[in-house]
Amino acid sequence: MATATRYIGKPMKRKEDPRLIQGLGHYVDDFQLAGMHYVGIVRSPHAHARIRSVDTSKARTAPGVATVLSGEDLRGAIGPIPCAAQLPDMKMALRPVLALDKVRFVGEPVAVVVAADRYAARDAVDLVEVDYEPLTPVVNPEKALAKGAALLYEQFKDNVAYRWELEGGDLKKAFKQADKVIRQRMLNQRLIPMAMEPRGVVADYKPGEKQLTVWSSTQIPHLLRTQLAAMLGVPEHSVRVITPEVGGGFGSKLNVYAEEALVGYLAMKLGKPIKWIESRRENFLATIHGRDQIDDVEVAVKRDGTLLGLRCKVIADLGAYYQLLTPLIPTLTALMISGCYKIPAVRVEITGVFTNKMATDAYRGAGRPEATYIIERVMDLVAAELKKDPAGVRRKNFPQAKEFPFTTPTGLAYDSGGYDKCLDLVLKKANYKKLRQEQAKLRKQGRYLGIGLSTYVEICGMGPSSAMPAGGWESATVRVEPTGKVNILTGSSPHGQGQETSFAQVGAEVLGLDPDDVQVTHGDTAIVPYGIGTFGSRATAVGGTAVYKSLLKLRDKLALIAGHILGEDPQKLLFGEHKIFSKSAAKKSVSFAEAVGAAYVAKTLPPGMEPGLEATTFFEPSNFTYPFGAHVCVVQVDAETGDVKLQKYVAVDDCGNVLNPLLVDGQIHGGIVQAAGQALLEEAVYDEQGQLITGELMDYAIPRAADIPWIETHRTVTPSPVNPLGVKGVGEAGTIGATPALINAVVDALAPFGVRHVDLPVKRERVWQLMRKPRRAK
Amino acid sequence: MIPTPFEYHAPRTLEEALRLVERHGDEAKLLAGGHSLLPLMKLRLAAPRFVIDLGRLRGMSYIREEGGRIVIGALTTHAEVEASALLRSKCPLLPETAAEIGDIQVRNRGTLGGSLAHADPAADYPAAILALEAEMVAASTSGTRTIAARDFFVDMLTTQLRPGEILTQVRIPPLALRTGTAYCKLHQPASGFAIVGVAAHVTADRSGKIEAVAVGVTGVGPKAYRAEAVEKALHGKKATPKLLADAARQAAQGVDPLSDLHASAEYRREMAAVFTRRALERALAWAQGKKA
């Protein structure tokens, strides 16, 4: 990469925003086709029940109803919902798109209604009569493991989905040498991803051409196409998936859902365009949930704060069935458990448990926020136990910059890092020493300030393929059109990340054009070469690199053409201001348009050169990337009410090289806000009957603008060696780094009350209870 | 939103609306701002056969002075209450309370009359209406009657309004000299409704003796209520921080507090005391001409 850049690294405003702000974007629900019919889904009101019968007769005869189908009607017609994860001894809990015999969570689809309008469809849903025999719901994952618990799957004999262990180093020795062993149980609550746009699917089938087109709000158009073809039993080239604007995913649309296959099937069966738009209530119940772990951790430390070993038992509540990656998510917790520290020995034991709830799966961070939460709480517990400053304890255990690539006991190789520098910067920017003085002063007045710190590392840039369930690469085709305008086709279909802007910046930089000359096209499997998708903070590191490599191929070809026209050595040519010019004599130049024209008119090409200007790259990185950072936040706790106010937030993040600092700040801000949701507000609560009692936004609290102070962001830049752009990824960093910082701050505020741990989310009544225990503030 | 089918009526006059209400009885629901009714219809928890939309009634949205009182039309929105210069100068408790309701979108649609007639136990206005000793005017085909705020709230989602009656107006008596008011609220983090909302209305003489006091509490019990034990403990006494704190401790006396996902009964009881004290302190400071 060039050191002096014109566009890369510049804070360009998003090209996407004008259309989105003006309401000119097109989401799935904006697509209206002639003769369109609408789907209503009958969902189970029971968490666990046997289906005795489904009577669709009344619904069938209701006005406007085209068809009503039950699970029995579809038996064998559509393949099960796919799960890409494979773990040894994992029990396969395959879920049909409509329940057969049994329902296992509230909201599970039981029957489907198709009608001429949305109202008729919704009314007919109420006319389907399902006879259920309620069974004992299995809600609490620990009780699910107890002997005699009701079984979700009689054939499996227990509710264990899988057990999986990861161990590295000599743990016995570590605990034997320890001066202290600290233990803590931590809960990582179940969350609702809550994309602003719920899911939605439109499908249209052309029987003559045998072409099924599916519009879906998804993060993975190509993987969806492959899976749909398999589920529907049609050739993959007969299916086209189009992903228009996607109003947020956060992992919840990194999946293949029952409704996607159902809507595709119905379009083929009825020969009519079919639409299904998820209601918010359905989104709560039947779009994947995130997190949900019980973590019992033990850590062996020396008196000076050196970590020797860590053991963690994870109970992962997987819900009733697997979605695409459900069983894999907790394994990421295990891989990242040692965080950004040198811990000689670790052992993580995971028990995945079936319960009568919606499946958990990837939610912003996907297993890594859980790991970071565990290790960052551990660091504060160690500091508190040894009466040391939490910053010092962290620093003591950091690997040094010269130790990279740094191998962890879990077998990962962190690509590059400079953890000390990052911590130094955040402490300086947050004025950490002064904050501590202020805290001491306020405590004397009965006011409780809490200062929270977290230093994190995460695993990003999902690839290489050997470590991924379905390919760890990404594709990009770059085409320079005859008029000199550039089209970048990327398999990393963005849904809010801003790649239409950042990839255009890369295109403009490499070819010496303006970003407006570069269009980024994505999310249509008929147009874009096969790609893996946007998740795991991979779009820039993997997809961006594929774009960059394709651009370089075109630049090389254009240099050959220009060199031929100018009679100049192609190696000595530069690109800029819509020109290709000689390094030594700038006047010796050819316009970009002329060189492009030559490629298409094909009369003045160098001998033997193919006409046209198009290049495709399938890029697979050799390793993951490992962004890191250090966050400091300040909370104030109202001793009378337990209310926690977030007062100050300073984030230093290192995501390697930065293509667009505005986009990076936006990701960090959004991630921190989402983390504040987990830390302070959000919790998906199922009652003992397995009913989701936080099933509306009236009861499920998400953070709002007024809850969040100004977020101060800074960066250190440690380029990644695993891709030529030196980028690492930043989509999940904020969420990963901030949750523990916030909880550490709350625990710090409550330290005078003898509090050493508070579970997520910190609700004010809980804080109030902790503060009014008879124990007086010190 | 896809509710169950219903028949929609949009009367132009109050008389027409009253006739419809009389005719359809409890099969009908009145629609004002829609912020309570529509969410229930969306979930099909409410499925009225007839919806009578009051939105087109003329002359039911106003705030004006009449004979020393302030009268407010039942269809006045929260946003209009919040922005009213008249209320801000003569009855600031209402704009202060309105500003705490929901968000801007809710305040632009929701109405004073709709909120009071719905009588959600966690709604904000009831606390202020009680503390202001307002009167509700109810109309029916047989005429109008007034109901004192104290008598208006009967139980959860239940008021003194009879079948066939429509709440048309709220009347606020003038505030005495040396009077201060305040509304202090603990928000439910998801909905923004009151876990506890306390409106205090205090008149004190120059020496700090409390001559009159009214405290309305919402969110705590199944209906909004006057905290009579608090009022009694303060009446005629010289205000001191200790007196206010001690009196506030009785804010939930005789009340069986609600308990839900967001706050236990015990917490609600304790917060009633905290927010009553805070409201009293602010109201009193203002009555005495000090900055709150």
Interface residues (C-beta under 8 A of the other chain):
Chain A: R118 Y119 R122 D123 D126 R281 E640 T641 D643 L681 V685 I693 T694 E696 L697 M698 D699 Y700 A701 I702 E765 W768
Chain B: I2 T4 P5 P39 L43 R44 L186 Q188 P189 A190 S191 L261 H262 A263 S264 Y267 E270 M271 V274
